[in-house]
Amino acid sequence: MDYRSNTLSALQKAAPTLDGKLALVGLDGFVDTIVTPVALRTGQGEEFEAIPTISDFGQRILGAAGKSTNLEFYPRMDKLGGNGPIMAKALLEHGLALRYIGALGRVAIHPVFQEMASRAECTTLCDPASTIAVEFDDGKLMLGQMRSFDEITLDRIIEKMGAPAFERALSAADLVALVNWTMIPNMTTIFRELTEKVFPRLPQRDRVFFFDLADPEKRSRADLLEALEVIGAFGQFGRVTLGLNLKEAQQVHLALGFHPLAEDEAGLRQIAADIRAKLDYATVVVHPKESAACATAETTAWVPGPYTAKPKITTGAGDHFNAGFALGQLLGLSPEGCLTTGVSTSGHYVRTAKSPSLEDLQSFLANWQ
């Protein structure tokens, strides 16, 4: 397990350099209700058998064609949701100073975001969206309502913050994470306006840009390719990282004209390398549930992950990976080290349903089974 011990040593040495670093994250916001689908109820409360897999759930739905059916979702918790807030909360726990801009509540910040807002500077643009996250043994279904995201524009950000304050926040940020492109209709326009109108006015400095598309299946190939091109323009102003889960990586890889590849170590390294080279980004990351790979201009890397067949929670696992990977980048770790902090942050979260502190992360690295 050399990659774990090497990462733990590097993390311990670099941790003091995290002081004073700032992350600016946005632009979404969800109220998530985590539920379990009920197959057979035997009593009240939690006295039921769950529908175990997405395939089983699909068969229940197909059986209702031409008829009707009743499906019960047993609520487990309401929690802060959205790619941005979950990543932001994980970064806060790692010890970064945070500025959040996003959909946290029209009149006042919604209660699920209050704890984050008490520890970070937050600007709310509109009401949050809502998601019912249906969790299965083999994945999850995210059932969302997100009409409020139509209101997220650069003009709204400037209306809420003022142009000088927004520019100061961008200038101060060591990490700028703009996530959930798929669900925010105006995000490509926001990207273009930032690269053409805002960042050219700001002082040049070393910064990391992190992008997460968030399942682009419902967007057209033309929309996806345009967004990927515009994301590349951020490379004039910092180091661009694109984070992709396996499904997203395969969608992007195909949209760029490549043929399907195996999902083993060699295939994952090649998918990341193909995408990175085609788009000329600094880094591309691919993270399935069981491992993670990345590509830079100099190398590719891969690490196995601390996969568990019985997670306590899965919604937000990818966002925690993103936070851990970005943490590694800010601390100057190697690509392998960044992957390891990514899978460890996610691994701790799915086992405990809690975002790890830097100390938790170090303990997990030393002890995971």
Disulfide bonds with the S-S distance in Angstrom:
none
